[in-house]
């Protein structure tokens, strides 16, 4: 496993921190781990901090959006923190167009406001 995941559970949401290398073969495992953590902690809102995760190609962004929407659907609301230079809204658009609830942003306070709205 080339990625690292840590988390802290707050009253309204868990904050999950992702770091490490991006490997296409591990995207499914990353999303399954996030889903498991949300279920174990009975949370429907999740803040994912992927600030330290490297940029990824658009085809992987498409795959993540599609798989994330399939896995989480409209049951789980996810705010994803990324560096501004890594945000092009492609993953967000793919996920939302397939029924997911995802917001990708670089400001943590904005992400939390959206998540709790």
C-alpha positions as CSV (number, residue, x, y, z in Angstrom):
1,X,0.0,0.0,0.0
2,X,1.6,3.3,-1.1
3,X,-0.9,5.6,0.4
4,X,-1.4,6.7,4.0
5,X,-4.7,7.4,5.6
6,X,-5.4,8.9,9.1
7,X,-8.6,10.3,10.5
8,X,-10.1,12.1,13.4
9,X,-13.8,12.0,14.1
10,X,-15.5,15.3,15.0
11,X,-19.1,15.8,16.2
12,X,-20.6,16.2,12.7
13,X,-18.0,14.6,10.4
14,X,-14.8,12.7,10.2
15,X,-11.7,14.3,8.7
16,X,-9.7,11.9,6.7
17,X,-6.1,12.8,5.7
18,X,-4.7,11.1,2.6
19,X,-1.0,11.2,1.6
20,X,1.4,9.2,-0.3
21,X,1.7,8.1,-3.9
22,X,-1.2,7.9,-6.2
23,X,-1.6,4.5,-7.7
24,X,-4.6,3.8,-9.9
25,X,-4.7,0.3,-8.5
26,X,-5.3,1.6,-5.0
27,X,-8.1,4.1,-5.7
28,X,-10.7,1.4,-5.1
29,X,-9.1,0.6,-1.8
30,X,-8.9,4.2,-0.8
31,X,-12.6,4.8,-1.5
32,X,-13.6,1.6,0.2
33,X,-11.6,2.6,3.3
34,X,-13.4,6.0,3.4
35,X,-16.7,4.3,3.0
36,X,-16.0,1.9,5.8
37,X,-14.9,4.7,8.1
38,X,-18.1,6.7,7.4
39,X,-20.2,3.6,8.2
40,X,-18.3,2.6,11.3
41,X,-18.6,6.2,12.7
42,X,-22.2,6.5,11.5
43,X,-21.4,9.7,9.5
44,X,-23.0,10.9,6.2
45,X,-20.6,13.9,5.9
46,X,-16.9,13.5,5.3
47,X,-14.0,15.9,5.0
48,X,-11.2,14.4,3.0
49,X,-7.9,16.2,3.1
50,X,-5.9,15.2,0.0
51,X,-3.8,18.3,0.1
52,X,-0.6,16.3,0.2
53,X,-1.7,13.8,-2.5
54,X,0.0,14.5,-5.9
55,X,-1.9,15.6,-8.9
56,X,-3.4,12.9,-11.0
57,X,-4.2,12.5,-14.8
58,X,-7.7,13.5,-16.0
59,X,-8.6,9.8,-16.8
60,X,-8.0,8.9,-13.1
61,X,-10.1,11.9,-12.0
62,X,-12.9,10.6,-14.2
63,X,-12.6,7.1,-12.7
64,X,-12.5,8.5,-9.2
65,X,-15.6,10.6,-9.8
66,X,-17.5,7.7,-11.4
67,X,-16.5,5.1,-8.8
68,X,-17.1,7.5,-5.9
69,X,-20.6,8.3,-7.1
70,X,-21.4,4.6,-7.5
71,X,-20.0,3.8,-4.1
72,X,-21.4,6.7,-2.1
73,X,-24.3,7.9,-4.2
74,X,-26.4,10.6,-2.6
75,X,-26.1,9.1,0.9
76,X,-22.6,10.5,1.7
77,X,-21.7,14.2,1.3
78,X,-17.9,14.6,0.7
79,X,-15.8,17.8,0.7
80,X,-12.4,17.2,-0.7
81,X,-9.4,19.5,0.1
82,X,-6.9,19.9,-2.7
83,X,-4.2,22.4,-3.6
84,X,-5.6,25.1,-6.0
85,X,-3.3,24.0,-8.8
86,X,-4.8,20.5,-8.6
87,X,-8.4,21.6,-8.9
88,X,-10.1,21.6,-12.3
89,X,-13.6,20.4,-11.0
90,X,-13.5,17.4,-13.4
91,X,-13.8,14.8,-10.7
92,X,-16.5,16.8,-9.0
93,X,-18.5,17.2,-12.2
94,X,-18.3,13.5,-13.0
95,X,-19.4,12.5,-9.5
96,X,-22.3,15.0,-9.3
97,X,-23.5,14.1,-12.8
98,X,-23.8,10.5,-11.6
99,X,-25.7,11.3,-8.4
100,X,-22.8,11.9,-6.0
101,X,-22.5,14.8,-3.6
102,X,-18.9,16.1,-3.9
103,X,-17.3,19.5,-3.5
104,X,-13.6,20.0,-4.3
105,X,-12.1,23.2,-2.8
106,X,-8.7,24.5,-1.4
107,X,-10.1,26.3,1.6
108,X,-10.9,24.1,4.7
109,X,-13.3,26.6,6.3
110,X,-15.3,26.8,3.0
111,X,-15.3,23.0,2.8
112,X,-16.7,22.7,6.3
113,X,-19.4,25.4,5.7
114,X,-20.5,23.5,2.6
115,X,-20.3,20.1,4.3
116,X,-22.5,21.3,7.2
117,X,-25.0,23.2,5.1
